[in-house]
Amino acid sequence: MRIEVANKLSDFSAAEWNRLVGNQFPFLRYEFLYAAESSGSASAETGWIPRHLGLRDKAGKLQAAMPLYEKRHSWGEFVFDWSWAQAYEKAGLAYYPKLVSAIPFTPAPSTRLLASEEQHKAELVDAAGKFAADEGFSSLHVLFPEESELQYLRDGGLQVRKDCQFHWHNRQYVSFDDFLRTFSSAKRKKACRDRRRVREQGITFRRFKGHETDAALWNDVYELISITFLRRGGMPYFSYDFFIEVSKRLPDNILVIVAEKDRTPVAAAVFFDTENTLYGRYWGADDHYDALHFETCYYQGIEYCIEHKRRIFEPGTQGEHKISRGFVPVTTWSAHWLARPEFFSAVESYLRLEARHIEQYIDAVNSHSPYKIQPVSGSDH
């Protein structure tokens, strides 16, 4: 197999890349990653320098690939290694640049080892490790891989890290009320109260799939997202041009839910939709409205999943407030290799302790579940 490192996704053809990806994960699709790069959202200026890895056979056919980026910071990864970087700095060493296999600004678990045959996955890990070592990167990180890929990563010399997100699972509900009937009485009343407060403020909702969006709608949505980011002291990770581009290239995967008051957009959430899973991604509002975030980002998504028979709703990272809305903890993973053995050994010990803490945390949050009968937590992909 011939190894190639591409400094832009367009070094690959859309057809050969997507042949390895399939249709299950929209964030891995050529269209999404190309929109991120061509819009400048994932670029040297934002600290996401493409170093995508490809393996070609003797005939030049792409048999395996890995989305890969050189990083000069740790923003937009959602797997936190700031303390590791600080330890390097205190020792007078450089933690950056590092090498990261991830989807920029997108903490959605999915395959990271794109391969036409299972045997090529081990070759990808070996190639990524060799590239990291040969080019002098401090470390290699694979973020949010599938659990089935962990053994390949371990065999390639990486240490596995455990974390969790909160996902919603469709238990063949026929309506939102059917879903709420699985809640305890107190939790059901709380959810109904959330939804009633939104209605009492005169707020209604409209849905748009990608082919129904236009520049005017995206202008409103992006302004709302920007307002929310600015309140937190930053700008949106993805640019306006990204949303325009990705809605054109992946129209079937885009869902925009807009909250309106007096026919004026006051909040919006952007989702990515597949036949199996709905992914909640970006949110914004022009002001504070009682319970509107819960309604727009969670309840509207759950309602959509029930109507369209989506099995899983992944609303993003963090947020213990998701528990009372019917989301349950699901284990997520990452894998890490550090070039300096003394730091790698320390990280290995840290990850063992952290994993036990995560297991205890999952047990603790499960005790606050709204369900009358607790669903089995864990990965349900």
C-alpha positions as CSV (number, residue, x, y, z in Angstrom):
1,M,0.0,0.0,0.0
2,R,1.2,3.5,-0.9
3,I,0.8,6.1,1.9
4,E,-0.2,9.6,0.9
5,V,-0.7,12.7,3.1
6,A,-3.1,15.3,1.5
7,N,-2.8,18.9,2.5
8,K,-6.4,19.5,1.3
9,L,-9.3,17.2,0.9
10,S,-9.7,18.0,-2.8
11,D,-6.5,16.0,-3.3
12,F,-9.0,13.1,-3.2
13,S,-12.0,12.8,-5.4
14,A,-15.4,13.0,-3.8
15,A,-16.3,9.6,-5.3
16,E,-13.3,7.7,-3.9
17,W,-13.6,9.3,-0.5
18,N,-17.4,8.7,-0.2
19,R,-17.0,5.2,-1.4
20,L,-15.2,4.5,1.9
21,V,-17.6,6.6,4.1
22,G,-21.0,5.5,2.9
23,N,-24.1,7.4,4.0
24,Q,-24.3,6.7,7.7
25,F,-22.2,9.6,9.0
26,P,-22.7,13.0,7.2
27,F,-19.8,14.6,9.0
28,L,-17.4,12.2,7.4
29,R,-18.8,12.8,3.9
30,Y,-16.6,14.6,1.4
31,E,-19.2,17.3,1.1
32,F,-19.1,18.3,4.8
33,L,-15.3,18.2,5.1
34,Y,-14.9,20.1,1.8
35,A,-17.3,22.8,3.0
36,A,-15.4,23.1,6.2
37,E,-12.1,23.6,4.3
38,S,-13.3,25.7,1.4
39,S,-15.2,28.1,3.7
40,G,-12.0,28.7,5.7
41,S,-13.6,27.2,8.8
42,A,-11.0,24.4,9.0
43,S,-7.8,26.0,7.8
44,A,-4.4,27.1,8.9
45,E,-5.9,30.4,10.0
46,T,-8.3,28.6,12.4
47,G,-5.6,26.1,13.5
48,W,-7.0,23.1,11.6
49,I,-4.3,22.3,9.0
50,P,-5.4,19.3,6.8
51,R,-3.1,16.3,6.8
52,H,-5.5,13.7,5.6
53,L,-4.1,10.2,5.3
54,G,-4.8,7.9,2.3
55,L,-3.7,4.3,1.5
56,R,-3.7,3.4,-2.2
57,D,-3.1,0.0,-3.7
58,K,-0.7,-0.7,-6.6
59,A,-3.4,0.3,-9.1
60,G,-3.8,3.7,-7.4
61,K,-7.2,2.9,-5.9
62,L,-7.9,4.5,-2.6
63,Q,-8.4,1.6,-0.1
64,A,-8.3,3.4,3.2
65,A,-8.3,7.0,4.6
66,M,-8.3,8.9,7.8
67,P,-9.4,12.5,8.4
68,L,-6.3,14.1,10.0
69,Y,-5.3,17.6,11.0
70,E,-2.2,19.3,12.4
71,K,-3.3,21.3,15.4
72,R,-1.6,24.3,17.0
73,H,-4.2,24.5,19.8
74,S,-6.9,22.3,21.4
75,W,-10.0,24.4,20.6
76,G,-12.9,22.7,18.9
77,E,-12.0,19.2,19.8
78,F,-14.3,18.5,22.9
79,V,-11.7,16.0,24.3
80,F,-9.8,18.1,26.7
81,D,-6.0,17.8,26.9
82,W,-5.2,21.3,28.2
83,S,-3.5,19.9,31.4
84,W,-1.2,17.8,29.2
85,A,-0.2,20.9,27.2
86,Q,0.4,22.8,30.5
87,A,2.6,19.9,31.7
88,Y,4.7,20.1,28.6
89,E,5.0,23.9,28.9
90,K,6.1,23.6,32.5
91,A,8.8,21.2,31.4
92,G,10.0,23.6,28.7
93,L,8.7,21.4,25.9
94,A,6.4,22.1,23.0
95,Y,3.0,20.2,23.0
96,Y,2.0,21.9,19.7
97,P,1.9,21.0,16.9
98,K,0.1,17.8,17.5
99,L,-1.7,15.4,15.1
100,V,-5.5,14.9,15.5
101,S,-7.9,12.6,13.7
102,A,-11.3,14.3,14.2
103,I,-14.1,16.1,12.5
104,P,-13.5,19.8,13.1
105,F,-15.8,21.3,15.8
106,T,-18.0,18.2,15.7
107,P,-18.0,15.8,18.7
108,A,-20.0,13.1,17.0
109,P,-18.9,9.5,17.5
110,S,-18.3,7.7,14.2
111,T,-15.6,5.6,12.4
112,R,-12.3,7.3,12.1
113,L,-10.7,4.4,10.1
114,L,-12.3,4.5,6.6
115,A,-11.4,1.2,5.0
116,S,-12.6,-0.9,2.1
117,E,-11.5,-4.0,4.0
118,E,-11.0,-4.6,7.8
119,Q,-7.3,-5.5,7.4
120,H,-6.6,-1.9,6.2
121,K,-7.6,-0.4,9.5
122,A,-4.5,-1.6,11.3
123,E,-2.4,-0.3,8.4
124,L,-4.1,3.1,8.8
125,V,-3.2,3.3,12.5
126,D,0.4,2.2,11.8
127,A,0.7,4.8,9.0
128,A,-0.7,7.6,11.2
129,G,1.7,6.7,14.0
130,K,4.6,6.6,11.6
131,F,3.7,10.0,10.2
132,A,3.4,11.5,13.6
133,A,6.8,10.2,14.7
134,D,8.6,10.9,11.5
135,E,7.3,14.5,11.3
136,G,8.1,15.3,14.9
137,F,4.6,15.8,16.2
138,S,4.3,15.7,20.0
139,S,1.4,13.4,19.9
140,L,-1.4,11.6,17.9
141,H,-5.0,11.8,19.0
142,V,-8.0,10.0,17.6
143,L,-11.2,11.6,18.8
144,F,-14.7,10.0,19.0
145,P,-13.9,6.7,17.2
146,E,-16.3,3.8,17.2
147,E,-15.8,1.3,20.0
148,S,-15.1,-1.4,17.4
149,E,-12.0,0.5,16.4
150,L,-10.4,0.6,19.8
151,Q,-8.5,-2.6,19.5
152,Y,-6.8,-1.4,16.3
153,L,-5.8,1.8,18.1
154,R,-4.5,-0.1,21.2
155,D,-2.5,-2.5,18.9
156,G,-1.1,0.6,17.2
157,G,0.3,1.8,20.6
158,L,-2.4,4.3,21.6
159,Q,-4.0,4.6,25.0
160,V,-7.8,4.6,25.2
161,R,-9.6,7.4,27.0
162,K,-13.2,7.0,28.3
163,D,-15.9,9.7,28.5
164,C,-19.6,10.0,28.0
165,Q,-22.3,12.0,26.2
166,F,-26.1,12.0,26.6
167,H,-28.2,10.5,23.8
168,W,-31.9,9.9,23.3
169,H,-33.1,6.5,22.2
170,N,-36.4,5.9,20.4
171,R,-38.2,3.0,22.0
172,Q,-40.7,2.8,19.2
173,Y,-42.8,5.7,20.5
174,V,-45.8,6.7,18.5
175,S,-46.1,10.2,19.8
176,F,-44.4,12.7,22.1
177,D,-47.1,12.0,24.7
178,D,-46.3,8.3,24.4
179,F,-42.7,9.1,25.2
180,L,-43.6,11.2,28.2
181,R,-45.7,8.4,29.6
182,T,-42.5,6.6,30.3
183,F,-41.5,9.4,32.7
184,S,-42.2,9.5,36.4
185,S,-45.1,11.8,37.3
186,A,-42.9,14.6,38.6
187,K,-40.6,14.5,35.6
188,R,-43.5,14.4,33.1
189,K,-45.0,17.5,34.7
190,K,-41.7,19.3,34.5
191,A,-41.4,18.5,30.7
192,C,-44.9,19.6,30.1
193,R,-44.3,22.8,32.0
194,D,-41.3,23.5,29.9
195,R,-43.3,23.2,26.7
196,R,-46.2,25.2,28.0
197,R,-44.0,28.1,29.0
198,V,-42.8,28.3,25.4
199,R,-46.3,28.4,24.0
200,E,-47.4,31.0,26.5
201,Q,-44.7,33.3,25.1
202,G,-46.4,33.1,21.7
203,I,-43.5,31.2,20.1
204,T,-44.2,28.8,17.2
205,F,-41.8,26.6,15.2
206,R,-41.1,25.9,11.5
207,R,-38.8,23.2,10.0
208,F,-36.7,23.5,6.9
209,K,-34.8,20.7,5.2
210,G,-31.7,21.7,3.2
211,H,-33.4,22.1,-0.1
212,E,-35.9,24.5,1.5
213,T,-33.3,26.9,2.9
214,D,-32.0,30.0,1.1
215,A,-29.5,32.8,1.7
216,A,-32.1,34.9,3.6
217,L,-32.9,32.0,6.0
218,W,-29.3,31.3,6.6
219,N,-28.6,35.0,7.2
220,D,-31.2,34.9,10.0
221,V,-30.0,31.6,11.5
222,Y,-26.3,32.6,11.4
223,E,-27.1,36.0,13.0
224,L,-28.9,34.1,15.9
225,I,-26.0,31.6,16.2
226,S,-23.5,34.5,16.2
227,I,-25.4,36.4,19.0
228,T,-25.2,33.3,21.2
229,F,-21.5,32.8,20.5
230,L,-20.7,36.4,21.2
231,R,-22.4,36.2,24.6
232,R,-19.8,33.6,25.4
233,G,-17.0,35.7,24.1
234,G,-16.3,34.2,20.7
235,M,-17.5,33.8,17.1
236,P,-19.1,30.7,15.6
237,Y,-16.7,27.9,14.7
238,F,-18.3,27.6,11.2
239,S,-18.7,30.5,8.9
240,Y,-21.8,31.7,7.1
241,D,-20.3,30.4,3.9
242,F,-20.0,26.9,5.4
243,F,-23.7,26.7,6.1
244,I,-24.5,27.9,2.6
245,E,-22.1,25.4,1.0
246,V,-23.1,22.4,3.2
247,S,-26.9,23.0,2.7
248,K,-26.3,22.9,-1.1
249,R,-24.0,19.8,-1.0
250,L,-25.9,17.8,1.7
251,P,-29.5,19.0,1.4
252,D,-31.1,15.8,2.5
253,N,-29.0,15.8,5.7
254,I,-29.8,19.3,6.9
255,L,-32.7,20.2,9.2
256,V,-33.2,23.7,10.5
257,I,-35.8,24.4,13.2
258,V,-36.7,28.0,13.6
259,A,-38.6,29.5,16.5
260,E,-40.7,32.5,15.6
261,K,-42.5,35.2,17.6
262,D,-44.9,37.5,15.7
263,R,-43.5,35.8,12.5
264,T,-40.0,37.0,13.4
265,P,-37.2,34.4,14.0
266,V,-36.1,34.6,17.6
267,A,-34.1,31.3,17.8
268,A,-32.9,28.5,15.6
269,A,-31.2,25.2,15.8
270,V,-29.3,23.3,13.1
271,F,-29.4,19.6,12.9
272,F,-27.9,16.9,10.7
273,D,-30.4,14.1,9.8
274,T,-29.8,10.5,8.7
275,E,-32.1,7.5,8.3
276,N,-31.0,6.3,11.7
277,T,-29.7,9.3,13.8
278,L,-30.5,13.0,14.3
279,Y,-27.5,15.1,15.3
280,G,-28.1,18.4,17.1
281,R,-25.3,20.8,16.4
282,Y,-25.7,24.6,16.5
283,W,-28.1,26.9,18.4
284,G,-28.7,30.6,18.8
285,A,-31.3,33.0,20.1
286,D,-31.6,36.8,20.1
287,D,-32.6,37.0,23.8
288,H,-33.5,34.9,26.8
289,Y,-36.8,33.1,26.6
290,D,-38.1,30.8,29.3
291,A,-37.4,27.1,28.4
292,L,-36.8,28.0,24.7
293,H,-33.4,26.3,24.5
294,F,-34.9,23.0,25.9
295,E,-37.8,23.2,23.4
296,T,-35.8,24.1,20.3
297,C,-32.8,21.9,20.8
298,Y,-34.3,18.9,22.6
299,Y,-38.1,18.5,22.5
300,Q,-38.4,19.6,18.9
301,G,-35.7,17.1,17.9
302,I,-37.3,14.3,19.9
303,E,-40.6,15.0,18.3
304,Y,-39.0,14.9,14.8
305,C,-37.3,11.6,15.6
306,I,-40.6,10.1,16.7
307,E,-42.4,11.3,13.6
308,H,-39.6,10.1,11.2
309,K,-38.7,7.0,13.1
310,R,-35.1,8.0,13.9
311,R,-33.6,5.6,16.4
312,I,-31.0,7.9,18.1
313,F,-30.8,11.6,18.8
314,E,-27.3,12.9,19.6
315,P,-27.7,16.6,20.8
316,G,-24.0,17.3,21.3
317,T,-21.6,17.2,24.3
318,Q,-22.0,17.9,28.0
319,G,-25.1,19.2,29.7
320,E,-26.5,17.3,32.7
321,H,-29.8,19.2,32.1
322,K,-30.4,16.7,29.3
323,I,-31.0,13.9,31.8
324,S,-34.4,15.2,32.9
325,R,-35.4,15.6,29.3
326,G,-35.0,11.9,28.5
327,F,-31.4,11.6,27.4
328,V,-29.2,8.8,28.9
329,P,-25.4,8.6,29.3
330,V,-23.6,6.8,26.5
331,T,-19.9,6.0,26.6
332,T,-17.6,7.8,24.1
333,W,-14.0,7.2,23.4
334,S,-10.7,8.7,22.2
335,A,-7.2,7.3,21.8
336,H,-3.8,9.0,22.4
337,W,-0.1,8.5,21.8
338,L,2.6,10.8,23.1
339,A,6.0,10.8,21.7
340,R,7.9,11.3,25.0
341,P,7.7,8.1,27.0
342,E,7.8,9.8,30.4
343,F,4.7,11.9,29.6
344,F,3.0,8.9,27.9
345,S,3.5,6.8,31.0
346,A,1.9,9.5,33.2
347,V,-1.0,9.9,30.9
348,E,-1.6,6.1,30.9
349,S,-1.9,6.2,34.7
350,Y,-4.2,9.3,34.6
351,L,-6.5,7.6,32.0
352,R,-7.0,4.6,34.2
353,L,-8.1,6.8,37.1
354,E,-10.3,8.9,34.9
355,A,-12.1,5.9,33.5
356,R,-13.1,4.8,37.0
357,H,-14.4,8.3,37.6
358,I,-16.4,8.3,34.4
359,E,-18.0,5.0,35.3
360,Q,-19.0,6.4,38.8
361,Y,-20.3,9.5,37.1
362,I,-22.5,7.5,34.7
363,D,-23.9,5.5,37.7
364,A,-24.6,8.8,39.5
365,V,-26.4,10.5,36.7
366,N,-28.5,7.4,35.9
367,S,-30.0,7.8,39.4
368,H,-31.6,11.1,38.2
369,S,-33.2,9.5,35.1
370,P,-36.8,10.6,34.5
371,Y,-37.8,7.2,33.3
372,K,-40.1,5.0,35.5
373,I,-38.0,2.0,34.3
374,Q,-34.4,2.9,33.6
375,P,-33.3,2.1,30.1
376,V,-30.1,0.2,29.7
377,S,-27.3,2.8,29.1
378,G,-24.5,2.4,26.7
379,S,-23.8,2.6,23.0
380,D,-26.8,1.9,20.9
381,H,-25.5,2.5,17.4
